[in-house]
Amino acid sequence: MTTGRIHSIESFGTVDGPGIRFVAFMQGCLMKCQYCHNRDTWDLDGGKEVTVDELMSQIISYKPFLKSGGVTATGGEAILQADFVNELFKACKQNDLHTCLDTNGFVRKYTPIIDELLDNTDLVLLDIKQMNDAKHIDLTKVSNQRTLQFAQHLAKRQQKTWIRYVVVNGFTEDIDSAIALADFIKPMTNVEKVELLPYHQLGTHKWEAFGETYPLEGVEPPSKETMEAIKAVFVERGISANY
């Protein structure tokens, strides 16, 4: 029986895909984003072990509320547990539930099970942190190459995708970074829109709980003017964008 490690669940999520969603936060992540608001999901061996049947029993109990939404697997990084999420999404499809995969596309190795998972995924939310690799490494401690390769793979598959881009002062609020991202995704006809996510400090307490200093202490959320300027970069290139 396939088991997975989950950090937590949210039964009435509204920001992780369309409609009201049951959101499973998978445990484990290989990126170490400085603004991460789920610092406690990094540990690959943390969280709670569950079976697909156990999780589905909870999901089915909320099914009447999920008719316009569905189920989202996020994290952490969901595709680090591709076997489990694939079986979960198979069960969701059997119950006529929309499936959404929220991912940064960064895994140690791509295996055939990831394509099988994508076959059972209705929508991918792909987080692209920064197009400049040096800045990406500064922000996340890893290269962006696997994420960008994954984005191109989704485009070849014509996999329905929303791009997510966190706007944080000092890292991604500059127009040149937005232009680089817009130019990268413009040829991708599978990308329906870009979701611009203003940086926030809501996860600070989780870093403190680990006895760690929050890396972006004192960094303020971007202004509305900044968000509008970045949005305009995408709109000018015919790409739908919102925040």
Secondary structure, 3 states (H helix, E strand, C coil): CCEEEEEEEEEEECCCCCCCEEEEEECCCCCCCCCCCCHHHCCCCCCEEEEHHHHHHHHHHCHHHCCCCEEEEECCCHHHHHHHHHHHHHHHHHCCCEEEEEECCCCCCCCHHHHHHHHCCCEEEEECCCCCHHHHHHHHCCCCHHHHHHHHHHHHHCCCEEEEEEECCCCCCCHHHHHHHHHHHCCCCCEEEEEEEECCCCCHHHHHHCCCCCCCCCCCCCCHHHHHHHHHHHHCCCCCEEC
